[in-house]
């Protein structure tokens, strides 16, 4: 019989989240570099320009990445503090 403790599971999950977070941060960084501004600044730009499908597609991807980044950061903090259940 193999015994796995909650701390080990939490660390493994945290490492997986950190790997995903690294990818998401890179996506956000690419968009910030491409447009030379933050997501918030880009949102303001979109409101004041004519329709541009490439910009809109990038905006959707960028916003999704930014949201996923927030979720992962929160999840990592929860895992570090042992705030999860094993069923």
TACOR-V968148 format. One line per field, one symbol per residue. phi: phi as a letter, one per 30 degrees, with the letter a starting at -180 (. if undefined). psi: psi as a letter, one per 30 degrees, with the letter a starting at -180 (. if undefined). burial: + if it has 9 or more other C-alpha atoms within 8 Angstrom, else -. Layout:
phi=???
psi=???
burial=???
//
This chain:
phi=.ccbcddddedddddddddddedddddddddddeciadedddeddddccdebddddddedddddddddedddddddddddcidaccc
psi=kkkkleeeeeeeeeeeeeeeeeeeeeeeeeeeeefhlleeeeeeeefgllkjeeeeeeeeeeeeeeeeeeeeeeeeeeeeggilkk.
burial=--------+++-++--++-++--++-++--++------+--++--+---------+-++--++-++-++--++-++-+++-+-----
//
